[in-house]
Amino acid sequence: MRHKYFQCCGKEWQIKAEIGQMVEFREIYLTETWPLLPAIDILLLRNVLIYFDDTNKKTILNKVQRLLKPNGYLLTGTSETALNRLNKQLKIVQLGTIIAYQVQ
């Protein structure tokens, strides 16, 4: 899968140009009102939620859950575990060596 969507550039991997045209990067203040966003296939929220208390995490995860497309993925950092206890709609799935969350 890595070679299908990414290209090796020295010691790093970059998303292929034809895939990059379909990707949108945005900066969002997670605890504030979010802008209107389209449904999302993959949301990267890595090493961010560890800085919030459980109340804010739950609010953020509820927003994420509403945005994810069916079978979409939430990818978090390795220290951000057991998020499904804060949002029962998120289930843990294994993607090779990656742990992700999907809406049930």
SULQUI-V926693 format. One line per field, one symbol per residue. ss: DSSP state (a for helix, b for strand, c for the rest). psi: psi as a letter, one per 40 degrees, with the letter a starting at -180 (. if undefined). burial: I if it has 9 or more other ideal C-beta (glycine too) atoms within 8 Angstrom, else O. A space follows every 50 residues. Layout:
# SULQUI-V926693
ss: ???
psi: ???
burial: ???
This chain:
# SULQUI-V926693
ss: caaaabbbbccbbbbcaaaacccccccccccccccccccbbbbbbcccaa accaaaaaaaaaaaaaabbbbbbbbbccccccaaaccccbbbbbbccbbb bbbc
psi: ddddeiihgbeihihiddddeehhhihhhdeihiihiiihdhhhghfdde eiiddddddddddddddhiheiihhiidegifdeddheehihihgbehhi iih.
burial: OOOOOIOOOOOOOOIIOOIOOOOOOOOOOIOOOOOOOOOIOOIOIOOIIO OIOOOIIIIIIIIIIOIIOOOIIIIIIOOIOOIIOOIOOIIOIOOOOOII IIIO
